[in-house]
Amino acid sequence: MNPPSAFTDYRDELERHEFQMGPEAGRLAVALDILTDALILVGQHGVYCQSARQPGKPAMDVQIISQNIQQAKELVSSVITLLREQRRQSRG
């Protein structure tokens, strides 16, 4: 079974962000929101899934997932910034 499409699940958010920011930056903004939601869920999971080797810290896999999501957010955010700069330059 295929997972639901982001274009279906986030239709309203996509329409709003694409209207405000253009299709590329709008879609990246929604992706950034989805990654933020995932990061929150991983953080909550990390509270319950503690490391045996490092008390008070999430399990290593949770730490790695959290780091990967944070790095993905950083990359997406940098592309949004580049698109915004390109848009300003083309206007002006």
NORSUL-V924123 format. One record per residue. RES is the residue in one small letter. SS is DSSP state (a for helix, b for strand, c for the rest). PSI is psi in whole degrees, -180 to 180 (none if undefined). OMEGA is omega in degrees with one decimal (none if undefined). Layout:
res | ss | psi | omega
RES | SS | PSI | OMEGA
RES | SS | PSI | OMEGA
This chain:
res | ss | psi | omega
m | c | 131 | -179.6
n | c | 142 | 176.0
p | c | 156 | 179.5
p | c | 152 | -179.0
s | c | 142 | 174.3
a | a | -31 | -179.8
f | a | -26 | 177.2
t | a | -51 | -175.9
d | a | -31 | -175.2
y | c | 28 | -174.7
r | a | -50 | -177.5
d | a | -45 | 179.3
e | a | -41 | 178.5
l | a | -46 | -180.0
e | a | -47 | -178.8
r | a | -50 | -177.3
h | a | -39 | 178.8
e | a | -37 | 177.3
f | a | -43 | -177.1
q | a | -38 | -168.6
m | a | -7 | -172.5
g | c | 162 | -174.1
p | a | -44 | -175.8
e | a | -56 | -178.3
a | a | -35 | 178.8
g | a | -44 | 178.5
r | a | -38 | 177.5
l | a | -36 | 178.2
a | a | -42 | 177.8
v | a | -40 | 176.7
a | a | -40 | 178.0
l | a | -41 | 176.3
d | a | -42 | 179.6
i | a | -42 | 177.9
l | a | -38 | 177.9
t | a | -44 | 177.4
d | a | -42 | 179.0
a | a | -40 | 179.5
l | a | -39 | 177.3
i | a | -45 | 179.8
l | a | -41 | 178.4
v | a | -39 | 178.2
g | a | -42 | 177.1
q | a | -41 | 178.6
h | a | -37 | -179.2
g | a | -25 | 177.4
v | a | -37 | -176.3
y | a | -21 | -176.4
c | c | 82 | -174.8
q | b | 152 | 177.9
s | c | 136 | 176.4
a | c | -30 | -177.5
r | c | -29 | -177.2
q | c | 83 | -179.2
p | c | 139 | -179.5
g | c | -7 | 177.8
k | c | 151 | 176.3
p | b | 160 | 175.3
a | c | 155 | -174.7
m | a | -41 | -179.4
d | a | -36 | 177.6
v | a | -39 | 177.3
q | a | -42 | -179.0
i | a | -44 | 178.5
i | a | -45 | 179.4
s | a | -45 | 178.7
q | a | -43 | -179.7
n | a | -42 | 178.4
i | a | -42 | 178.9
q | a | -42 | 178.7
q | a | -37 | 176.2
a | a | -41 | 177.0
k | a | -41 | 179.7
e | a | -44 | 179.6
l | a | -45 | 179.6
v | a | -44 | 179.4
s | a | -38 | 179.8
s | a | -34 | 177.9
v | a | -40 | 176.6
i | a | -43 | 178.2
t | a | -44 | 178.0
l | a | -43 | 178.7
l | a | -40 | 177.9
r | a | -44 | 178.7
e | a | -43 | 178.0
q | a | -39 | 179.8
r | a | -42 | 178.2
r | a | -44 | -178.2
q | a | -37 | -178.8
s | a | -24 | 178.3
r | a | -30 | -165.5
g | c | none | none
